[in-house]
């Protein structure tokens, strides 16, 4: 039994020895694939967590600081401005004496020759005195102003009726003074009638106008001729 078991174990060991190189090659390939996958997973995790962005931010400021630390360039000093030219002072000319003007000599005036012959023999012509101007005629006297007679309503022959007191105004106790401006025609009849001063009550004013419209007047006259004129008629409304 031991010999048969040993015989069976020999082929198995040989099979294991044959399969050992192949299994190591597969394990190495699996490790490479796992390493690549792990590197990608690590890169994705770093990108998501911000490690890669921080690394970039740390690199960029270093470059900027390197550029800023560079010493500034020294500019050449500006050239000094040229000196201003000094103004040249010209010598002033000496004043020359002006010639003195000579006064012109006076020209001799001509002398009039006097005729020695006397003037007593010349004829004398008499001059007539001027006549006085005639006096101006006196101004004509101004014509006399025409005599004007104003109209009247107080003549006894006119018989103008008294105004009638409105019954409603009497009950209400309305009183007042009305002044009417009446245009008296040349025939003595009233023309236009206007209320110059109101009594304060329209009923009393209207009653006064109605009463005066039935009146007759003595017409106004100018130089004896009748003429239409304005005449004021006062009417007092007073309760007894």
Phi and psi restraints in degrees (value plus and minus 20) as a CYANA .aco file:
   2 UNK   PHI     -85.3   -45.3
   2 UNK   PSI     -57.8   -17.8
   3 UNK   PHI     -86.6   -46.6
   3 UNK   PSI     -59.4   -19.4
   4 UNK   PHI     -89.4   -49.4
   4 UNK   PSI     -56.9   -16.9
   5 UNK   PHI     -88.0   -48.0
   5 UNK   PSI     -57.9   -17.9
   6 UNK   PHI     -87.5   -47.5
   6 UNK   PSI     -56.0   -16.0
   7 UNK   PHI     -85.8   -45.8
   7 UNK   PSI     -57.9   -17.9
   8 UNK   PHI     -91.8   -51.8
   8 UNK   PSI     -52.9   -12.9
   9 UNK   PHI     -93.5   -53.5
   9 UNK   PSI     -47.4    -7.4
  10 UNK   PHI     -84.4   -44.4
  10 UNK   PSI     -68.7   -28.7
  11 UNK   PHI     -80.7   -40.7
  11 UNK   PSI     -54.5   -14.5
  12 UNK   PHI     -87.3   -47.3
  12 UNK   PSI     -60.5   -20.5
  13 UNK   PHI     -85.5   -45.5
  13 UNK   PSI     -58.8   -18.8
  14 UNK   PHI     -83.8   -43.8
  14 UNK   PSI     -57.0   -17.0
  15 UNK   PHI     -87.5   -47.5
  15 UNK   PSI     -58.1   -18.1
  16 UNK   PHI     -86.0   -46.0
  16 UNK   PSI     -59.2   -19.2
  17 UNK   PHI     -85.4   -45.4
  17 UNK   PSI     -55.8   -15.8
  18 UNK   PHI     -89.9   -49.9
  18 UNK   PSI     -57.0   -17.0
  19 UNK   PHI    -105.0   -65.0
  19 UNK   PSI     -25.9    14.1
  20 UNK   PHI     -87.4   -47.4
  20 UNK   PSI     -65.0   -25.0
  21 UNK   PHI     -82.4   -42.4
  21 UNK   PSI     -60.1   -20.1
  22 UNK   PHI     -85.7   -45.7
  22 UNK   PSI     -59.8   -19.8
  23 UNK   PHI     -88.4   -48.4
  23 UNK   PSI     -54.8   -14.8
  24 UNK   PHI     -86.9   -46.9
  24 UNK   PSI     -54.8   -14.8
  25 UNK   PHI     -87.5   -47.5
  25 UNK   PSI     -59.4   -19.4
  26 UNK   PHI     -87.8   -47.8
  26 UNK   PSI     -60.1   -20.1
  27 UNK   PHI     -83.7   -43.7
  27 UNK   PSI     -57.9   -17.9
  28 UNK   PHI     -86.2   -46.2
  28 UNK   PSI     -60.0   -20.0
  29 UNK   PHI     -85.5   -45.5
  29 UNK   PSI     -60.2   -20.2
  30 UNK   PHI     -83.1   -43.1
  30 UNK   PSI     -58.6   -18.6
  31 UNK   PHI     -84.3   -44.3
  31 UNK   PSI     -59.8   -19.8
  32 UNK   PHI     -84.9   -44.9
  32 UNK   PSI     -64.1   -24.1
  33 UNK   PHI     -84.1   -44.1
  33 UNK   PSI     -60.7   -20.7
  34 UNK   PHI     -85.6   -45.6
  34 UNK   PSI     -56.5   -16.5
  35 UNK   PHI     -86.1   -46.1
  35 UNK   PSI     -62.7   -22.7
  36 UNK   PHI     -82.6   -42.6
  36 UNK   PSI     -64.5   -24.5
  37 UNK   PHI     -84.0   -44.0
  37 UNK   PSI     -60.6   -20.6
  38 UNK   PHI     -85.2   -45.2
  38 UNK   PSI     -56.6   -16.6
  39 UNK   PHI     -84.6   -44.6
  39 UNK   PSI     -61.9   -21.9
  40 UNK   PHI     -85.6   -45.6
  40 UNK   PSI     -60.3   -20.3
  41 UNK   PHI     -84.8   -44.8
  41 UNK   PSI     -60.4   -20.4
  42 UNK   PHI     -84.4   -44.4
  42 UNK   PSI     -58.6   -18.6
  43 UNK   PHI     -86.2   -46.2
  43 UNK   PSI     -62.2   -22.2
  44 UNK   PHI     -84.1   -44.1
  44 UNK   PSI     -59.9   -19.9
  45 UNK   PHI     -86.0   -46.0
  45 UNK   PSI     -59.2   -19.2
  46 UNK   PHI     -86.9   -46.9
  46 UNK   PSI     -57.3   -17.3
  47 UNK   PHI     -87.7   -47.7
  47 UNK   PSI     -60.2   -20.2
  48 UNK   PHI     -91.2   -51.2
  48 UNK   PSI     -55.9   -15.9
  49 UNK   PHI    -102.0   -62.0
  49 UNK   PSI     -30.3     9.7
  50 UNK   PHI      72.9   112.9
  50 UNK   PSI     -14.0    26.0
  51 UNK   PHI     -86.4   -46.4
  51 UNK   PSI     -57.8   -17.8
  52 UNK   PHI     -87.8   -47.8
  52 UNK   PSI     -58.7   -18.7
  53 UNK   PHI     -85.1   -45.1
  53 UNK   PSI     -60.5   -20.5
  54 UNK   PHI     -84.4   -44.4
  54 UNK   PSI     -57.9   -17.9
  55 UNK   PHI     -83.3   -43.3
  55 UNK   PSI     -60.5   -20.5
  56 UNK   PHI     -85.5   -45.5
  56 UNK   PSI     -61.6   -21.6
  57 UNK   PHI     -85.3   -45.3
  57 UNK   PSI     -52.7   -12.7
  58 UNK   PHI     -92.7   -52.7
  58 UNK   PSI     -50.1   -10.1
  59 UNK   PHI     -96.7   -56.7
  59 UNK   PSI     -60.8   -20.8
  60 UNK   PHI     -85.7   -45.7
  60 UNK   PSI     -67.9   -27.9
  61 UNK   PHI     -79.6   -39.6
  61 UNK   PSI     -51.1   -11.1
  62 UNK   PHI     -83.0   -43.0
  62 UNK   PSI     -61.9   -21.9
  63 UNK   PHI     -86.4   -46.4
  63 UNK   PSI     -59.3   -19.3
  64 UNK   PHI     -85.2   -45.2
  64 UNK   PSI     -63.7   -23.7
  65 UNK   PHI     -82.7   -42.7
  65 UNK   PSI     -52.9   -12.9
  66 UNK   PHI     -86.6   -46.6
  66 UNK   PSI     -59.4   -19.4
  67 UNK   PHI     -89.7   -49.7
  67 UNK   PSI     -56.4   -16.4
  68 UNK   PHI     -94.6   -54.6
  68 UNK   PSI     -47.2    -7.2
  69 UNK   PHI     -96.0   -56.0
  69 UNK   PSI     -31.5     8.5
  70 UNK   PHI     -81.4   -41.4
  70 UNK   PSI     115.9   155.9
  71 UNK   PHI     -84.7   -44.7
  71 UNK   PSI     119.9   159.9
  72 UNK   PHI     -88.7   -48.7
  72 UNK   PSI     132.2   172.2
  73 UNK   PHI     -96.5   -56.5
  73 UNK   PSI     115.1   155.1
  74 UNK   PHI    -102.9   -62.9
  74 UNK   PSI     103.0   143.0
  75 UNK   PHI    -104.5   -64.5
  75 UNK   PSI     127.1   167.1
  76 UNK   PHI     -88.7   -48.7
  76 UNK   PSI     115.5   155.5
  77 UNK   PHI     -82.3   -42.3
  77 UNK   PSI     123.0   163.0
  78 UNK   PHI     -87.1   -47.1
  78 UNK   PSI     127.9   167.9
  79 UNK   PHI     -87.7   -47.7
  79 UNK   PSI     119.1   159.1
  80 UNK   PHI     -83.4   -43.4
  80 UNK   PSI     123.1   163.1
  81 UNK   PHI     -86.0   -46.0
  81 UNK   PSI     128.9   168.9
  82 UNK   PHI     -85.2   -45.2
  82 UNK   PSI     125.6   165.6
  83 UNK   PHI     -83.5   -43.5
  83 UNK   PSI     121.0   161.0
  84 UNK   PHI     -91.5   -51.5
  84 UNK   PSI     117.9   157.9
  85 UNK   PHI     -89.4   -49.4
  85 UNK   PSI     118.4   158.4
  86 UNK   PHI     -95.0   -55.0
  86 UNK   PSI     115.2   155.2
  87 UNK   PHI     -86.4   -46.4
  87 UNK   PSI     116.0   156.0
  88 UNK   PHI    -103.9   -63.9
  88 UNK   PSI     106.2   146.2
  89 UNK   PHI    -109.2   -69.2
  89 UNK   PSI      96.8   136.8
  90 UNK   PHI    -105.5   -65.5
  90 UNK   PSI     118.8   158.8
  91 UNK   PHI     -89.9   -49.9
  91 UNK   PSI     111.5   151.5
  92 UNK   PHI     -95.5   -55.5
  92 UNK   PSI     117.6   157.6
  93 UNK   PHI     -89.4   -49.4
  93 UNK   PSI     126.5   166.5
  94 UNK   PHI     -91.3   -51.3
  94 UNK   PSI     116.5   156.5
  95 UNK   PHI     -86.4   -46.4
  95 UNK   PSI     111.0   151.0
  96 UNK   PHI    -109.0   -69.0
  96 UNK   PSI     121.0   161.0
  97 UNK   PHI     -84.8   -44.8
  97 UNK   PSI     113.1   153.1
  98 UNK   PHI    -102.8   -62.8
  98 UNK   PSI     122.9   162.9
  99 UNK   PHI     -88.8   -48.8
  99 UNK   PSI     119.3   159.3
 100 UNK   PHI     -99.9   -59.9
 100 UNK   PSI     105.8   145.8
 101 UNK   PHI     -94.7   -54.7
 101 UNK   PSI     115.0   155.0
 102 UNK   PHI    -106.9   -66.9
 102 UNK   PSI     121.4   161.4
 103 UNK   PHI     -93.1   -53.1
 103 UNK   PSI     115.3   155.3
 104 UNK   PHI     -88.0   -48.0
 104 UNK   PSI     123.5   163.5
 105 UNK   PHI     -91.6   -51.6
 105 UNK   PSI     118.0   158.0
 106 UNK   PHI     -84.6   -44.6
 106 UNK   PSI     117.0   157.0
 107 UNK   PHI    -100.8   -60.8
 107 UNK   PSI     112.0   152.0
 108 UNK   PHI     -86.5   -46.5
 108 UNK   PSI     113.7   153.7
 109 UNK   PHI    -100.1   -60.1
 109 UNK   PSI     126.5   166.5
 110 UNK   PHI     -92.1   -52.1
 110 UNK   PSI     120.8   160.8
 111 UNK   PHI    -117.3   -77.3
 111 UNK   PSI     104.7   144.7
 112 UNK   PHI     -93.6   -53.6
 112 UNK   PSI     116.0   156.0
 113 UNK   PHI    -103.9   -63.9
 113 UNK   PSI     108.7   148.7
 114 UNK   PHI    -113.5   -73.5
 114 UNK   PSI     108.5   148.5
 115 UNK   PHI     -96.8   -56.8
 115 UNK   PSI     100.1   140.1
 116 UNK   PHI     -90.0   -50.0
 116 UNK   PSI     -29.1    10.9
 117 UNK   PHI     -91.6   -51.6
 117 UNK   PSI     110.2   150.2
 118 UNK   PHI     -90.5   -50.5
 118 UNK   PSI     136.5   176.5
 119 UNK   PHI    -116.1   -76.1
 119 UNK   PSI      -6.5    33.5
 120 UNK   PHI     -92.5   -52.5
 120 UNK   PSI     -40.4    -0.4
 121 UNK   PHI    -105.3   -65.3
 121 UNK   PSI     -21.8    18.2
 122 UNK   PHI     -93.9   -53.9
 122 UNK   PSI     117.9   157.9
 123 UNK   PHI     -89.3   -49.3
 123 UNK   PSI     125.0   165.0
 124 UNK   PHI    -124.1   -84.1
 124 UNK   PSI     105.3   145.3
 125 UNK   PHI    -121.0   -81.0
 125 UNK   PSI     100.7   140.7
 126 UNK   PHI     -92.0   -52.0
 126 UNK   PSI     123.4   163.4
 127 UNK   PHI    -126.6   -86.6
 127 UNK   PSI     106.4   146.4
 128 UNK   PHI     -98.2   -58.2
 128 UNK   PSI     120.6   160.6
 129 UNK   PHI     -89.2   -49.2
 129 UNK   PSI     127.0   167.0
 130 UNK   PHI     -90.5   -50.5
 130 UNK   PSI     119.6   159.6
 131 UNK   PHI     -99.1   -59.1
 131 UNK   PSI     120.2   160.2
 132 UNK   PHI     -88.3   -48.3
 132 UNK   PSI     126.1   166.1
 133 UNK   PHI     -89.3   -49.3
 133 UNK   PSI     123.5   163.5
 134 UNK   PHI     -86.7   -46.7
 134 UNK   PSI     126.4   166.4
 135 UNK   PHI     -87.0   -47.0
 135 UNK   PSI     127.0   167.0
 136 UNK   PHI     -90.1   -50.1
 136 UNK   PSI     124.3   164.3
 137 UNK   PHI     -89.4   -49.4
 137 UNK   PSI     126.9   166.9
 138 UNK   PHI     -87.0   -47.0
 138 UNK   PSI     127.7   167.7
 139 UNK   PHI     -86.3   -46.3
 139 UNK   PSI     122.7   162.7
 140 UNK   PHI     -88.0   -48.0
 140 UNK   PSI     125.4   165.4
 141 UNK   PHI     -86.6   -46.6
 141 UNK   PSI     124.6   164.6
 142 UNK   PHI     -87.5   -47.5
 142 UNK   PSI     121.4   161.4
 143 UNK   PHI     -86.3   -46.3
 143 UNK   PSI     126.6   166.6
 144 UNK   PHI     -87.6   -47.6
 144 UNK   PSI     124.2   164.2
 145 UNK   PHI     -86.6   -46.6
 145 UNK   PSI     119.0   159.0
 146 UNK   PHI     -87.9   -47.9
 146 UNK   PSI     122.8   162.8
 147 UNK   PHI     -97.1   -57.1
 147 UNK   PSI     106.6   146.6
 148 UNK   PHI    -131.1   -91.1
 148 UNK   PSI     108.8   148.8
 149 UNK   PHI    -132.2   -92.2
 149 UNK   PSI     104.1   144.1
 150 UNK   PHI     -97.2   -57.2
 150 UNK   PSI     135.0   175.0
 151 UNK   PHI     -83.9   -43.9
 151 UNK   PSI     145.3   185.3
 152 UNK   PHI    -166.9  -126.9
 152 UNK   PSI     129.6   169.6
 153 UNK   PHI    -144.3  -104.3
 153 UNK   PSI     -10.6    29.4
 154 UNK   PHI    -122.1   -82.1
 154 UNK   PSI     -11.2    28.8
 155 UNK   PHI     -86.9   -46.9
 155 UNK   PSI     119.4   159.4
 156 UNK   PHI     -88.0   -48.0
 156 UNK   PSI     -48.4    -8.4
 157 UNK   PHI     -97.3   -57.3
 157 UNK   PSI     -30.0    10.0
 158 UNK   PHI     -92.6   -52.6
 158 UNK   PSI     -56.8   -16.8
 159 UNK   PHI      34.9    74.9
 159 UNK   PSI      31.6    71.6
 160 UNK   PHI     -97.1   -57.1
 160 UNK   PSI     109.2   149.2
 161 UNK   PHI     -91.5   -51.5
 161 UNK   PSI     129.3   169.3
 162 UNK   PHI     -92.7   -52.7
 162 UNK   PSI     128.6   168.6
 163 UNK   PHI     -82.8   -42.8
 163 UNK   PSI     124.9   164.9
 164 UNK   PHI    -110.6   -70.6
 164 UNK   PSI     106.7   146.7
 165 UNK   PHI     -90.3   -50.3
 165 UNK   PSI     103.7   143.7
 166 UNK   PHI     -79.9   -39.9
 166 UNK   PSI     112.7   152.7
 167 UNK   PHI     -82.6   -42.6
 167 UNK   PSI     -59.5   -19.5
 168 UNK   PHI     -86.2   -46.2
 168 UNK   PSI     -59.8   -19.8
 169 UNK   PHI     -86.1   -46.1
 169 UNK   PSI     -54.3   -14.3
 170 UNK   PHI     -86.2   -46.2
 170 UNK   PSI     -61.3   -21.3
 171 UNK   PHI     -86.9   -46.9
 171 UNK   PSI     -56.0   -16.0
 172 UNK   PHI    -103.5   -63.5
 172 UNK   PSI     -25.8    14.2
 173 UNK   PHI      53.7    93.7
 173 UNK   PSI      11.4    51.4
 174 UNK   PHI    -100.7   -60.7
 174 UNK   PSI     111.3   151.3
 175 UNK   PHI    -158.9  -118.9
 175 UNK   PSI     139.4   179.4
 176 UNK   PHI     146.6   186.6
 176 UNK   PSI     157.2   197.2
 177 UNK   PHI    -138.4   -98.4
 177 UNK   PSI     109.2   149.2
 178 UNK   PHI    -134.6   -94.6
 178 UNK   PSI     113.6   153.6
 179 UNK   PHI    -136.8   -96.8
 179 UNK   PSI      99.6   139.6
 180 UNK   PHI    -125.7   -85.7
 180 UNK   PSI     121.0   161.0
 181 UNK   PHI    -125.4   -85.4
 181 UNK   PSI      89.7   129.7
 182 UNK   PHI    -132.2   -92.2
 182 UNK   PSI     112.7   152.7
 183 UNK   PHI    -111.1   -71.1
 183 UNK   PSI      83.9   123.9
 184 UNK   PHI    -104.3   -64.3
 184 UNK   PSI     101.5   141.5
 185 UNK   PHI     -93.9   -53.9
 185 UNK   PSI     152.1   192.1
 186 UNK   PHI     -86.6   -46.6
 186 UNK   PSI     -43.5    -3.5
 187 UNK   PHI    -111.9   -71.9
 187 UNK   PSI     -16.7    23.3
 188 UNK   PHI      72.3   112.3
 188 UNK   PSI     -21.2    18.8
 189 UNK   PHI    -108.8   -68.8
 189 UNK   PSI     127.9   167.9
 190 UNK   PHI     -95.6   -55.6
 190 UNK   PSI     116.6   156.6
 191 UNK   PHI    -118.1   -78.1
 191 UNK   PSI    -128.0   -88.0
 192 UNK   PHI     -97.3   -57.3
 192 UNK   PSI     118.9   158.9
 193 UNK   PHI    -145.2  -105.2
 193 UNK   PSI     105.4   145.4
 194 UNK   PHI    -145.3  -105.3
 194 UNK   PSI     127.4   167.4
 195 UNK   PHI    -106.3   -66.3
 195 UNK   PSI      84.5   124.5
 196 UNK   PHI     -96.6   -56.6
 196 UNK   PSI     -63.0   -23.0
 197 UNK   PHI    -154.6  -114.6
 197 UNK   PSI     103.4   143.4
 198 UNK   PHI    -104.5   -64.5
 198 UNK   PSI     134.3   174.3
 199 UNK   PHI    -102.5   -62.5
 199 UNK   PSI     -31.3     8.7
 200 UNK   PHI      78.0   118.0
 200 UNK   PSI     -25.9    14.1
 201 UNK   PHI    -150.9  -110.9
 201 UNK   PSI     104.8   144.8
 202 UNK   PHI     -84.5   -44.5
 202 UNK   PSI     -53.9   -13.9
 203 UNK   PHI     -85.0   -45.0
 203 UNK   PSI     -62.1   -22.1
 204 UNK   PHI     -87.0   -47.0
 204 UNK   PSI     -58.7   -18.7
 205 UNK   PHI     -84.3   -44.3
 205 UNK   PSI     -63.0   -23.0
 206 UNK   PHI     -88.0   -48.0
 206 UNK   PSI     -58.1   -18.1
 207 UNK   PHI     -85.2   -45.2
 207 UNK   PSI     -56.1   -16.1
 208 UNK   PHI     -87.8   -47.8
 208 UNK   PSI     -62.0   -22.0
 209 UNK   PHI     -83.8   -43.8
 209 UNK   PSI     -62.0   -22.0
 210 UNK   PHI     -84.6   -44.6
 210 UNK   PSI     -57.7   -17.7
 211 UNK   PHI     -90.0   -50.0
 211 UNK   PSI     -63.8   -23.8
 212 UNK   PHI     -90.2   -50.2
 212 UNK   PSI     -46.8    -6.8
 213 UNK   PHI     -85.3   -45.3
 213 UNK   PSI     -41.7    -1.7
 214 UNK   PHI    -114.3   -74.3
 214 UNK   PSI     -20.1    19.9
 215 UNK   PHI    -101.0   -61.0
 215 UNK   PSI     149.3   189.3
 216 UNK   PHI    -147.4  -107.4
 216 UNK   PSI     128.8   168.8
 217 UNK   PHI    -146.9  -106.9
 217 UNK   PSI     138.9   178.9
 218 UNK   PHI    -103.9   -63.9
 218 UNK   PSI      97.6   137.6
 219 UNK   PHI     -86.8   -46.8
 219 UNK   PSI     134.2   174.2
 220 UNK   PHI     -94.5   -54.5
 220 UNK   PSI     134.6   174.6
 221 UNK   PHI    -151.6  -111.6
 221 UNK   PSI     125.6   165.6
 222 UNK   PHI    -146.4  -106.4
 222 UNK   PSI      96.1   136.1
 223 UNK   PHI      37.9    77.9
 223 UNK   PSI      17.4    57.4
 224 UNK   PHI      63.9   103.9
 224 UNK   PSI     -25.9    14.1
 225 UNK   PHI    -122.1   -82.1
 225 UNK   PSI     112.8   152.8
 226 UNK   PHI     -81.2   -41.2
 226 UNK   PSI     124.2   164.2
 227 UNK   PHI    -171.6  -131.6
 227 UNK   PSI     124.4   164.4
 228 UNK   PHI     -89.6   -49.6
 228 UNK   PSI     109.4   149.4
 229 UNK   PHI    -162.5  -122.5
 229 UNK   PSI     137.3   177.3
 230 UNK   PHI    -103.9   -63.9
 230 UNK   PSI     122.9   162.9
 231 UNK   PHI    -162.8  -122.8
 231 UNK   PSI     114.0   154.0
 232 UNK   PHI    -112.3   -72.3
 232 UNK   PSI     109.7   149.7
 233 UNK   PHI    -139.5   -99.5
 233 UNK   PSI      89.9   129.9
 234 UNK   PHI    -109.2   -69.2
 234 UNK   PSI     120.6   160.6
 235 UNK   PHI    -153.9  -113.9
 235 UNK   PSI     106.4   146.4
 236 UNK   PHI    -122.8   -82.8
 236 UNK   PSI     106.6   146.6
 237 UNK   PHI    -123.4   -83.4
 237 UNK   PSI      85.9   125.9
 238 UNK   PHI    -151.0  -111.0
 238 UNK   PSI     111.4   151.4
 239 UNK   PHI     -99.8   -59.8
 239 UNK   PSI     119.4   159.4
